[in-house]
Amino acid sequence: MGPVAVTANRDANRELRDRLAEVHERYTRMRSDLDDLQRRLDALRVTVVSADGLVRVTVGPRGQLIDLKLIRRATRNMDNEYVSRTIVATVHSAAEQAAERVQTLMGDYLPADSGALRYLRDNNFGSLLGRSDEIVQDLAGRDDK
């Protein structure tokens, strides 16, 4: 092998090492970001007080009920059905706010048109497959020509 070939091989190897180092650095940064996102999601809490002030609820990132407080002196003489409806409505409101916060957090890490982000917004499994459906339909359309 002549000196030109040796130099070309060295240059190619250096370029390959540089490219691999860049990919590894990008992966490390993304992995660190995802770890941070996971911590932020785990710590997410939303507290909502009912409009009449009788109920205070706290939910986690999936809308799961974490804490419930009733103002005893006010609810003691109230109709149980009313109190139950107030609790459910307040939890529902808190869960919606938690979902919005999760979308906002995820929006910092995912492209706006990603299937995962669309799924978080509309809770429709079709959103997860949207891009794949488009590709398959596009390919099927080409086969017809």
Secondary structure, DSSP 4 states (H G I P E B T S, - for coil): --HHHHHHHHHHHHHHHHHHHHHHHHHHHHHHHHHHHHHHHHH--EEEE-TTSSEEEEE-TT--EEEEEE-HHHHTTS-HHHHHHHHHHHHHHHHHHHHHHHHHHHHTTS-TT-HHHHHHHH--HHHHHHHHHHHHHHHHHHHT-
